[in-house]
């Protein structure tokens, strides 16, 4: 395990973004995920952004996830209408 730490250290030293999608299905997953991302920001000097997209499947779990994110990070939301408009524009250019 110690040898792997050195390998991953080199990789993480260059990490600038984390992208996640459909990360939370159970409430029990929220705290470990938030802790993992917090740790990544501590050990990755170039890490700037954690992008997370999610489809709300259960309002209670989504609210708890958003609350946990807001307690630990600066959070910004992109409105679904903006995403739909960007997707439509992209489809026109395809």
TIVO-2410 file (N, C-alpha, C; in nm, 3 decimals):
# residues 94
REC num residu      c1      c2      c3 atome chaine
REC   1      X   0.082  -0.120   0.000     N      A
REC   1      X   0.000   0.000   0.000    CA      A
REC   1      X   0.087   0.126   0.000     C      A
REC   2      X   0.200   0.120   0.068     N      A
REC   2      X   0.289   0.236   0.074    CA      A
REC   2      X   0.340   0.274  -0.065     C      A
REC   3      X   0.376   0.173  -0.146     N      A
REC   3      X   0.425   0.201  -0.282    CA      A
REC   3      X   0.317   0.267  -0.366     C      A
REC   4      X   0.192   0.222  -0.351     N      A
REC   4      X   0.084   0.283  -0.428    CA      A
REC   4      X   0.065   0.428  -0.390     C      A
REC   5      X   0.089   0.460  -0.264     N      A
REC   5      X   0.076   0.598  -0.220    CA      A
REC   5      X   0.166   0.691  -0.298     C      A
REC   6      X   0.287   0.649  -0.327     N      A
REC   6      X   0.379   0.733  -0.405    CA      A
REC   6      X   0.333   0.747  -0.549     C      A
REC   7      X   0.281   0.640  -0.606     N      A
REC   7      X   0.231   0.646  -0.744    CA      A
REC   7      X   0.115   0.743  -0.753     C      A
REC   8      X   0.019   0.728  -0.663     N      A
REC   8      X  -0.098   0.815  -0.667    CA      A
REC   8      X  -0.062   0.958  -0.630     C      A
REC   9      X   0.037   0.977  -0.547     N      A
REC   9      X   0.078   1.112  -0.511    CA      A
REC   9      X   0.117   1.191  -0.636     C      A
REC  10      X   0.191   1.128  -0.726     N      A
REC  10      X   0.231   1.195  -0.850    CA      A
REC  10      X   0.111   1.229  -0.937     C      A
REC  11      X   0.015   1.138  -0.944     N      A
REC  11      X  -0.106   1.162  -1.023    CA      A
REC  11      X  -0.188   1.274  -0.961     C      A
REC  12      X  -0.211   1.267  -0.830     N      A
REC  12      X  -0.295   1.365  -0.763    CA      A
REC  12      X  -0.231   1.503  -0.760     C      A
REC  13      X  -0.099   1.510  -0.769     N      A
REC  13      X  -0.032   1.639  -0.767    CA      A
REC  13      X  -0.075   1.724  -0.887     C      A
REC  14      X  -0.117   1.661  -0.995     N      A
REC  14      X  -0.157   1.733  -1.115    CA      A
REC  14      X  -0.309   1.746  -1.132     C      A
REC  15      X  -0.386   1.687  -1.043     N      A
REC  15      X  -0.532   1.687  -1.053    CA      A
REC  15      X  -0.587   1.828  -1.037     C      A
REC  16      X  -0.668   1.874  -1.134     N      A
REC  16      X  -0.726   2.008  -1.127    CA      A
REC  16      X  -0.878   2.007  -1.112     C      A
REC  17      X  -0.943   1.900  -1.155     N      A
REC  17      X  -1.088   1.891  -1.149    CA      A
REC  17      X  -1.131   1.750  -1.108     C      A
REC  18      X  -1.242   1.744  -1.037     N      A
REC  18      X  -1.309   1.617  -1.010    CA      A
REC  18      X  -1.447   1.628  -1.073     C      A
REC  19      X  -1.487   1.526  -1.146     N      A
REC  19      X  -1.618   1.524  -1.208    CA      A
REC  19      X  -1.693   1.402  -1.155     C      A
REC  20      X  -1.812   1.424  -1.107     N      A
REC  20      X  -1.892   1.314  -1.055    CA      A
REC  20      X  -2.035   1.324  -1.105     C      A
REC  21      X  -2.096   1.210  -1.129     N      A
REC  21      X  -2.236   1.206  -1.173    CA      A
REC  21      X  -2.305   1.088  -1.107     C      A
REC  22      X  -2.429   1.109  -1.070     N      A
REC  22      X  -2.509   1.004  -1.007    CA      A
REC  22      X  -2.433   0.939  -0.892     C      A
REC  23      X  -2.388   1.021  -0.798     N      A
REC  23      X  -2.304   0.974  -0.690    CA      A
REC  23      X  -2.382   0.927  -0.567     C      A
REC  24      X  -2.499   0.980  -0.547     N      A
REC  24      X  -2.572   0.953  -0.423    CA      A
REC  24      X  -2.705   0.884  -0.453     C      A
REC  25      X  -2.715   0.763  -0.402     N      A
REC  25      X  -2.841   0.689  -0.409    CA      A
REC  25      X  -2.894   0.660  -0.269     C      A
REC  26      X  -2.803   0.661  -0.170     N      A
REC  26      X  -2.840   0.630  -0.033    CA      A
REC  26      X  -2.783   0.737   0.059     C      A
REC  27      X  -2.856   0.771   0.162     N      A
REC  27      X  -2.813   0.872   0.257    CA      A
REC  27      X  -2.677   0.837   0.319     C      A
REC  28      X  -2.651   0.710   0.339     N      A
REC  28      X  -2.526   0.664   0.400    CA      A
REC  28      X  -2.403   0.696   0.314     C      A
REC  29      X  -2.424   0.729   0.189     N      A
REC  29      X  -2.313   0.760   0.098    CA      A
REC  29      X  -2.269   0.906   0.106     C      A
REC  30      X  -2.352   0.991   0.164     N      A
REC  30      X  -2.324   1.135   0.162    CA      A
REC  30      X  -2.197   1.169   0.239     C      A
REC  31      X  -2.189   1.129   0.363     N      A
REC  31      X  -2.074   1.167   0.446    CA      A
REC  31      X  -1.942   1.114   0.390     C      A
REC  32      X  -1.933   0.986   0.350     N      A
REC  32      X  -1.806   0.939   0.293    CA      A
REC  32      X  -1.766   1.014   0.166     C      A
REC  33      X  -1.862   1.046   0.082     N      A
REC  33      X  -1.830   1.120  -0.040    CA      A
REC  33      X  -1.778   1.259  -0.008     C      A
REC  34      X  -1.847   1.330   0.078     N      A
REC  34      X  -1.804   1.466   0.116    CA      A
REC  34      X  -1.666   1.461   0.180     C      A
REC  35      X  -1.642   1.364   0.267     N      A
REC  35      X  -1.510   1.352   0.330    CA      A
REC  35      X  -1.401   1.322   0.228     C      A
REC  36      X  -1.431   1.239   0.129     N      A
REC  36      X  -1.334   1.207   0.025    CA      A
REC  36      X  -1.299   1.330  -0.057     C      A
REC  37      X  -1.400   1.408  -0.094     N      A
REC  37      X  -1.374   1.529  -0.173    CA      A
REC  37      X  -1.298   1.632  -0.090     C      A
REC  38      X  -1.335   1.647   0.036     N      A
REC  38      X  -1.261   1.739   0.124    CA      A
REC  38      X  -1.114   1.698   0.133     C      A
REC  39      X  -1.089   1.569   0.148     N      A
REC  39      X  -0.952   1.520   0.155    CA      A
REC  39      X  -0.876   1.548   0.024     C      A
REC  40      X  -0.945   1.528  -0.087     N      A
REC  40      X  -0.882   1.554  -0.217    CA      A
REC  40      X  -0.838   1.700  -0.227     C      A
REC  41      X  -0.922   1.792  -0.181     N      A
REC  41      X  -0.885   1.934  -0.185    CA      A
REC  41      X  -0.764   1.963  -0.096     C      A
REC  42      X  -0.748   1.887   0.011     N      A
REC  42      X  -0.634   1.908   0.101    CA      A
REC  42      X  -0.504   1.856   0.040     C      A
REC  43      X  -0.510   1.742  -0.030     N      A
REC  43      X  -0.386   1.678  -0.076    CA      A
REC  43      X  -0.353   1.706  -0.222     C      A
REC  44      X  -0.442   1.768  -0.294     N      A
REC  44      X  -0.419   1.798  -0.437    CA      A
REC  44      X  -0.401   1.950  -0.452     C      A
REC  45      X  -0.280   1.997  -0.459     N      A
REC  45      X  -0.255   2.141  -0.458    CA      A
REC  45      X  -0.316   2.218  -0.576     C      A
REC  46      X  -0.337   2.151  -0.688     N      A
REC  46      X  -0.390   2.220  -0.806    CA      A
REC  46      X  -0.541   2.203  -0.823     C      A
REC  47      X  -0.603   2.127  -0.735     N      A
REC  47      X  -0.746   2.100  -0.746    CA      A
REC  47      X  -0.825   2.228  -0.725     C      A
REC  48      X  -0.911   2.260  -0.822     N      A
REC  48      X  -0.988   2.384  -0.817    CA      A
REC  48      X  -1.137   2.360  -0.807     C      A
REC  49      X  -1.188   2.256  -0.873     N      A
REC  49      X  -1.332   2.242  -0.890    CA      A
REC  49      X  -1.376   2.098  -0.874     C      A
REC  50      X  -1.489   2.080  -0.810     N      A
REC  50      X  -1.558   1.952  -0.804    CA      A
REC  50      X  -1.692   1.972  -0.874     C      A
REC  51      X  -1.704   1.918  -0.996     N      A
REC  51      X  -1.830   1.925  -1.069    CA      A
REC  51      X  -1.913   1.803  -1.032     C      A
REC  52      X  -2.037   1.827  -1.001     N      A
REC  52      X  -2.125   1.716  -0.964    CA      A
REC  52      X  -2.259   1.738  -1.030     C      A
REC  53      X  -2.300   1.642  -1.110     N      A
REC  53      X  -2.435   1.653  -1.166    CA      A
REC  53      X  -2.519   1.541  -1.107     C      A
REC  54      X  -2.645   1.571  -1.089     N      A
REC  54      X  -2.732   1.472  -1.029    CA      A
REC  54      X  -2.874   1.491  -1.075     C      A
REC  55      X  -2.942   1.382  -1.083     N      A
REC  55      X  -3.085   1.384  -1.109    CA      A
REC  55      X  -3.151   1.354  -0.975     C      A
REC  56      X  -3.242   1.440  -0.936     N      A
REC  56      X  -3.308   1.422  -0.807    CA      A
REC  56      X  -3.406   1.306  -0.819     C      A
REC  57      X  -3.374   1.201  -0.748     N      A
REC  57      X  -3.461   1.083  -0.746    CA      A
REC  57      X  -3.542   1.077  -0.617     C      A
REC  58      X  -3.484   1.128  -0.512     N      A
REC  58      X  -3.551   1.136  -0.383    CA      A
REC  58      X  -3.520   1.271  -0.322     C      A
REC  59      X  -3.622   1.354  -0.303     N      A
REC  59      X  -3.600   1.490  -0.258    CA      A
REC  59      X  -3.530   1.496  -0.123     C      A
REC  60      X  -3.563   1.408  -0.030     N      A
REC  60      X  -3.503   1.411   0.103    CA      A
REC  60      X  -3.352   1.384   0.096     C      A
REC  61      X  -3.313   1.284   0.019     N      A
REC  61      X  -3.170   1.252   0.006    CA      A
REC  61      X  -3.098   1.364  -0.069     C      A
REC  62      X  -3.159   1.416  -0.175     N      A
REC  62      X  -3.098   1.526  -0.250    CA      A
REC  62      X  -3.079   1.648  -0.160     C      A
REC  63      X  -3.179   1.680  -0.079     N      A
REC  63      X  -3.169   1.795   0.012    CA      A
REC  63      X  -3.055   1.775   0.113     C      A
REC  64      X  -3.041   1.655   0.164     N      A
REC  64      X  -2.933   1.627   0.260    CA      A
REC  64      X  -2.796   1.636   0.192     C      A
REC  65      X  -2.787   1.588   0.069     N      A
REC  65      X  -2.662   1.596  -0.005    CA      A
REC  65      X  -2.626   1.741  -0.032     C      A
REC  66      X  -2.720   1.819  -0.078     N      A
REC  66      X  -2.696   1.961  -0.106    CA      A
REC  66      X  -2.658   2.034   0.022     C      A
REC  67      X  -2.724   2.002   0.132     N      A
REC  67      X  -2.691   2.063   0.260    CA      A
REC  67      X  -2.546   2.032   0.299     C      A
REC  68      X  -2.506   1.905   0.285     N      A
REC  68      X  -2.369   1.865   0.319    CA      A
REC  68      X  -2.268   1.936   0.230     C      A
REC  69      X  -2.298   1.949   0.102     N      A
REC  69      X  -2.209   2.021   0.011    CA      A
REC  69      X  -2.195   2.167   0.053     C      A
REC  70      X  -2.309   2.230   0.083     N      A
REC  70      X  -2.308   2.371   0.124    CA      A
REC  70      X  -2.233   2.393   0.255     C      A
REC  71      X  -2.232   2.295   0.343     N      A
REC  71      X  -2.162   2.308   0.470    CA      A
REC  71      X  -2.010   2.300   0.453     C      A
REC  72      X  -1.965   2.243   0.343     N      A
REC  72      X  -1.823   2.215   0.326    CA      A
REC  72      X  -1.757   2.284   0.207     C      A
REC  73      X  -1.836   2.333   0.113     N      A
REC  73      X  -1.781   2.388  -0.010    CA      A
REC  73      X  -1.859   2.512  -0.052     C      A
REC  74      X  -1.799   2.588  -0.141     N      A
REC  74      X  -1.871   2.696  -0.208    CA      A
REC  74      X  -1.946   2.631  -0.324     C      A
REC  75      X  -2.078   2.639  -0.321     N      A
REC  75      X  -2.160   2.565  -0.417    CA      A
REC  75      X  -2.233   2.661  -0.510     C      A
REC  76      X  -2.230   2.629  -0.637     N      A
REC  76      X  -2.306   2.703  -0.737    CA      A
REC  76      X  -2.390   2.604  -0.815     C      A
REC  77      X  -2.508   2.645  -0.854     N      A
REC  77      X  -2.597   2.559  -0.929    CA      A
REC  77      X  -2.619   2.615  -1.069     C      A
REC  78      X  -2.628   2.526  -1.165     N      A
REC  78      X  -2.663   2.564  -1.301    CA      A
REC  78      X  -2.807   2.521  -1.322     C      A
REC  79      X  -2.890   2.615  -1.359     N      A
REC  79      X  -3.031   2.589  -1.377    CA      A
REC  79      X  -3.054   2.493  -1.493     C      A
REC  80      X  -3.149   2.404  -1.477     N      A
REC  80      X  -3.179   2.305  -1.580    CA      A
REC  80      X  -3.214   2.370  -1.714     C      A
REC  81      X  -3.281   2.485  -1.712     N      A
REC  81      X  -3.315   2.554  -1.837    CA      A
REC  81      X  -3.189   2.595  -1.914     C      A
REC  82      X  -3.084   2.635  -1.843     N      A
REC  82      X  -2.959   2.671  -1.907    CA      A
REC  82      X  -2.896   2.548  -1.972     C      A
REC  83      X  -2.898   2.438  -1.901     N      A
REC  83      X  -2.842   2.314  -1.954    CA      A
REC  83      X  -2.920   2.270  -2.078     C      A
REC  84      X  -3.053   2.276  -2.071     N      A
REC  84      X  -3.136   2.238  -2.185    CA      A
REC  84      X  -3.107   2.327  -2.306     C      A
REC  85      X  -3.090   2.457  -2.283     N      A
REC  85      X  -3.062   2.550  -2.392    CA      A
REC  85      X  -2.925   2.519  -2.454     C      A
REC  86      X  -2.825   2.490  -2.371     N      A
REC  86      X  -2.693   2.455  -2.423    CA      A
REC  86      X  -2.698   2.325  -2.501     C      A
REC  87      X  -2.775   2.230  -2.454     N      A
REC  87      X  -2.788   2.102  -2.526    CA      A
REC  87      X  -2.855   2.123  -2.660     C      A
REC  88      X  -2.960   2.204  -2.666     N      A
REC  88      X  -3.030   2.231  -2.791    CA      A
REC  88      X  -2.937   2.301  -2.891     C      A
REC  89      X  -2.859   2.395  -2.840     N      A
REC  89      X  -2.763   2.466  -2.926    CA      A
REC  89      X  -2.658   2.370  -2.980     C      A
REC  90      X  -2.611   2.280  -2.895     N      A
REC  90      X  -2.512   2.182  -2.939    CA      A
REC  90      X  -2.571   2.089  -3.044     C      A
REC  91      X  -2.697   2.050  -3.028     N      A
REC  91      X  -2.762   1.963  -3.125    CA      A
REC  91      X  -2.773   2.030  -3.262     C      A
REC  92      X  -2.794   2.161  -3.265     N      A
REC  92      X  -2.804   2.233  -3.391    CA      A
REC  92      X  -2.672   2.233  -3.466     C      A
REC  93      X  -2.561   2.229  -3.392     N      A
REC  93      X  -2.429   2.235  -3.454    CA      A
REC  93      X  -2.376   2.096  -3.489     C      A
REC  94      X  -2.448   1.993  -3.450     N      A
REC  94      X  -2.399   1.855  -3.474    CA      A
REC  94      X  -2.427   1.810  -3.617     C      A
***
